[in-house]
Amino acid sequence: MNKLVVQHPELIALYQVWAGQCRNDTLPAAADLTPVSLRRWLDNLVVVDLLPGSGVRYAYYGDNLAAAFGTDMVGRTIDHLPGEQRSLLTAEYEAMRRNRLPTSRRYTADFDGRVQTWERLVLPFFDEQGQVEKVLVAVYRLD
């Protein structure tokens, strides 16, 4: 398992839950993703389905993120995003599909005239064949 560097306590807690599902060489299953098990993080979560080929569709988009970013992406693909953001996320999700390992990153951007720094944790969830089927993304603003 690779080492992640995350700062936000909610991301640390979520990673620990994910890592707890990796015991005895078991991969965290997409079928085990339930709102009850994720209740603590729901408002700051995104769940994406990795479609055959290289498609990515949003299955869930947390309320805090929809409010912060001004849109709810549920049911949409990343093709609806601006070019630079779409390219970055496509590369990130394709790397997740290949490497099958969690990732994290921080980014700073101007959101409606306010510069903000956010931290995101990206966790893979697998199908019965061991392929990444869903990706859980938790995003929190850093103060």
C-alpha positions as CSV (number, residue, x, y, z in Angstrom):
1,M,0.0,0.0,0.0
2,N,1.4,3.4,-0.9
3,K,1.8,6.2,1.6
4,L,-0.5,9.2,1.3
5,V,0.1,12.6,2.8
6,V,-3.2,14.1,3.8
7,Q,-3.7,16.9,6.3
8,H,-7.5,17.2,6.8
9,P,-8.7,15.1,9.8
10,E,-11.8,13.9,7.9
11,L,-9.7,12.7,5.0
12,I,-7.4,10.8,7.4
13,A,-10.4,9.2,9.0
14,L,-11.9,8.2,5.7
15,Y,-8.6,6.7,4.5
16,Q,-8.5,4.6,7.7
17,V,-11.9,3.2,7.0
18,W,-10.9,2.3,3.4
19,A,-7.6,0.8,4.6
20,G,-9.5,-1.3,7.2
21,Q,-11.3,-2.9,4.2
22,C,-8.0,-4.1,2.8
23,R,-7.3,-6.7,5.4
24,N,-6.2,-10.2,4.4
25,D,-5.5,-9.1,0.8
26,T,-9.2,-8.1,0.3
27,L,-9.8,-5.2,-2.0
28,P,-12.6,-2.7,-1.0
29,A,-15.6,-3.7,-3.0
30,A,-17.8,-1.2,-4.8
31,A,-20.8,-3.2,-3.7
32,D,-20.0,-2.4,-0.1
33,L,-20.3,1.4,-0.6
34,T,-23.4,2.4,1.4
35,P,-24.7,5.8,2.5
36,V,-24.8,4.5,6.1
37,S,-21.1,3.6,6.1
38,L,-20.2,7.0,4.6
39,R,-22.7,9.2,6.4
40,R,-20.0,11.2,8.2
41,W,-18.5,12.3,4.8
42,L,-21.5,12.4,2.5
43,D,-21.7,16.2,2.0
44,N,-18.1,16.3,0.9
45,L,-18.0,13.1,-1.3
46,V,-18.2,12.4,-5.0
47,V,-18.7,8.9,-6.3
48,V,-17.7,8.3,-9.9
49,D,-18.4,5.2,-12.0
50,L,-15.6,4.2,-14.3
51,L,-17.3,3.2,-17.5
52,P,-16.0,0.8,-20.1
53,G,-13.3,2.4,-22.2
54,S,-12.3,5.7,-20.5
55,G,-15.7,7.1,-19.6
56,V,-16.4,8.6,-16.2
57,R,-19.9,9.4,-14.8
58,Y,-20.8,11.0,-11.6
59,A,-23.0,8.8,-9.5
60,Y,-23.1,11.0,-6.4
61,Y,-22.1,14.6,-5.7
62,G,-22.2,15.9,-2.1
63,D,-24.2,18.9,-1.2
64,N,-21.3,20.9,0.2
65,L,-19.4,20.4,-3.1
66,A,-22.4,21.3,-5.3
67,A,-22.8,24.5,-3.3
68,A,-19.0,25.3,-3.4
69,F,-18.6,24.6,-7.1
70,G,-22.0,25.9,-8.2
71,T,-23.3,22.7,-9.8
72,D,-24.5,19.2,-9.1
73,M,-22.9,16.7,-11.5
74,V,-25.0,13.6,-10.7
75,G,-25.7,11.6,-13.9
76,R,-23.3,13.7,-15.9
77,T,-20.0,12.7,-17.4
78,I,-16.7,14.6,-17.0
79,D,-17.2,15.7,-20.6
80,H,-19.4,18.5,-19.2
81,L,-16.4,20.0,-17.4
82,P,-14.1,22.8,-18.7
83,G,-11.2,21.5,-20.8
84,E,-8.4,21.9,-18.4
85,Q,-10.3,20.4,-15.5
86,R,-11.6,17.6,-17.7
87,S,-8.0,16.7,-18.8
88,L,-6.7,16.7,-15.2
89,L,-9.5,14.5,-13.9
90,T,-9.4,12.1,-16.9
91,A,-5.7,11.6,-16.3
92,E,-6.3,11.1,-12.5
93,Y,-9.0,8.5,-13.0
94,E,-7.1,6.7,-15.7
95,A,-4.1,6.4,-13.4
96,M,-6.5,5.1,-10.7
97,R,-7.8,2.5,-13.1
98,R,-4.2,1.4,-14.0
99,N,-2.4,1.7,-10.6
100,R,-5.4,0.7,-8.4
101,L,-4.0,2.8,-5.5
102,P,-5.4,5.7,-3.5
103,T,-4.1,9.2,-4.3
104,S,-4.3,12.6,-2.8
105,R,-3.5,16.1,-3.9
106,R,-4.0,19.7,-2.9
107,Y,-5.0,22.5,-5.2
108,T,-5.5,26.2,-5.0
109,A,-7.9,28.0,-7.3
110,D,-10.0,31.2,-7.5
111,F,-13.6,30.4,-6.8
112,D,-15.8,33.5,-7.5
113,G,-13.1,35.9,-6.6
114,R,-11.9,34.0,-3.5
115,V,-8.7,32.0,-3.5
116,Q,-9.2,28.7,-1.7
117,T,-7.1,25.7,-1.1
118,W,-8.7,22.2,-1.2
119,E,-7.5,18.8,-0.4
120,R,-8.8,15.7,-2.1
121,L,-8.5,12.0,-1.4
122,V,-9.3,9.6,-4.2
123,L,-10.0,5.9,-3.2
124,P,-10.6,3.0,-5.6
125,F,-13.3,0.4,-5.1
126,F,-13.3,-2.8,-7.0
127,D,-15.6,-5.2,-8.8
128,E,-15.5,-9.0,-8.4
129,Q,-12.7,-9.3,-11.0
130,G,-10.5,-6.9,-9.1
131,Q,-10.9,-4.0,-11.5
132,V,-11.5,-0.5,-10.3
133,E,-15.2,0.0,-10.8
134,K,-16.0,3.1,-8.7
135,V,-13.9,5.9,-7.3
136,L,-14.7,7.7,-4.1
137,V,-13.4,11.2,-3.9
138,A,-13.5,13.2,-0.7
139,V,-12.8,16.9,-0.9
140,Y,-12.3,19.4,2.0
141,R,-11.3,23.0,2.0
142,L,-8.2,23.7,4.0
143,D,-8.2,26.8,6.2
